[in-house]
Amino acid sequence: MKYLFFLLIFLQLQSYAQVADNVNTRTLGRFISKSAPNPNLYVEITPTYAFHTGDLSDIYNNGYGGLFSINHRLKSSEIIFVELGYVSFKGKQINVNYTFTPPSFIHIPISIGVKHYKKNFIWGIGVGTGISKLDGVNESTTKLMINPIVGYDFGPIILGVNYSITATEKEAGITRNTNKYLGVRLSLTL
């Protein structure tokens, strides 16, 4: 996965260097090509490193994955987006009379939202669904997900963080969170 991350960065920087007709809108901080069929529409690939903040941090290590989003500029500072991702958390070794490693925990976020630009600073929120499952297990749960985002736009890349919160569920009278994590994001615009 880390090789894929470096390959994506390399390819993005190469494609950015080869496009001579880009214009920095400065109100958005986004480089949009004048020759694109729809200069208000662009795609982002976002490698992500995730830090669990909920109860699952006792059982799982930090995770990694990626996001794919389609963005559409509405005004000079407002963007709507649709985002799909995949984040995997490997199990920690647990010693309870014997050594046990739980299967990987997989989270698939699907959201729609809005981002607001103030010069090169970004903040926004996505709302959607979080599909959670254990690797090798056929069952999955789907819950409401809220995903606040902040970041800074450097032109060809956006460095940001998001806090993914999957809805609380009640099981046998006990309330627990299914998934919460802080994701460090590096968005590459295509």
Steps between C-alpha positions, in 0.01 A plus 500: 500500500781745578648440152162584348494819707842611367405401145184713519701800625759455224237468226308800630809720511596383149157581357502835679840588352387409146190721493610843381158663474389475863367805672509547876161650583638636833147522636494121514867417512422224243687462175234451233590439135360748246482223240289264715145435368354622832758703698266502804515120530810319629605174665715446811688187606573510874737258675406497871666394824246451782534515880221322692355712779218273620485170682648317203842654571541237775468221240625651172813683382486822300357454153569604147304524181381743241210709379372593156288813461327688221480874567288768336556871555173686562638847574849637535525368857245214520550144376269200526654154497419130494758278668561124519780339696659196658686498833646185658612454862721198586431318826735523799633186667292432810612267781208343688615153613627468141617736224224618270503751213154617387432527126547837332224755547389658172311829473350618169385863521254631240399864538376814331588842633616854457840668535558871550821679401634812671809579292686168525341379826224240467231379734200288428282209596388179338194299600432149384538142602782300651514132410700304759604137486764257620732355237390148408154541656204529264290721731531878499325789673392823334449807717466876461840673474603863550839610373626855580803606291764774533807558287734728310529514121859513369395499132573152365431338839274559799619402847215450742338304781153357542325352801277213392220428747272206430164511678449358848317171522317336786552130560345314794433831675867609473586802285831483316669669207574279203782708358679831556835599356713800412628479143802686366436562129716595204268580208637494146294674233464327164 
